[in-house]
């Protein structure tokens, strides 16, 4: 799983926080439910202000949309 967190004018600390939150959400909730695939997640500017629960919910909604 690759995670892309563009700068969007945010600090290194903020980018790393978003990266850690997305990596943890993907590791816990997305990867166990998918067959082995290469996955790349790209953060949008709204991810900087989102809570971890919101990011997890967005990833879960994405997973639901592709699984039918």
N, C-alpha and C positions, 0 to 999 in steps of 0.2 A: 504494500500500500504506500503510495507516494502522496505527500501533502504539499500543496503549493500555497504559500501565504504571501501575496504581494505586499509591498510596503504601504501603499495608500497613505503615505505621510505619517504612519504610526511608528512608535519606537520599537527597538529590538525586543524589549521586554514584552510589549503588547503582542508582537508577532509570535514570539515563542509561546506565550500563553495560549493564543488561538491554536497554534500547531499542537501543543500538548493536549488541549481539549479535544481537538478533532481526532488525533491519533488514539486517544483513550476510548472515545466513542466508537470509532471504527473497529478497534481491537475487541471491545466488549460486545457490541451489538450488530455490527455489519459482517465482519469476516466469518464468524461462526455460522452464519445463515446463508452464505454464498458458497457456490462451488469454487474450486481454486481458479482465481482470475487475477489479472493485474488490475489494480484499482488506483485511480488518481483522483484526489479530492482537491478542488481549488476553492479557497475561501474568497468570499465577496466582502466588500467594505463593511457590511452590516454585521459580520462575524465578530468584529472588534468590540462591539457593544453588547453582544449576545451572552446570555448566561450559558453555562455548560449544558443545562437541561434543554435549553432551546436548540443548541447545536445538535444534541443527541436526537431530539424530536424531529428536526429537519432531516437528519440522516435516516431515521426510521421511516419517515414519510416517503423518502426517495426509494428505500428498499421495498416498501409496500407497492409503490407505483410500478416498479420493474418486475415484481414477482406476480403481478396480476391480481 
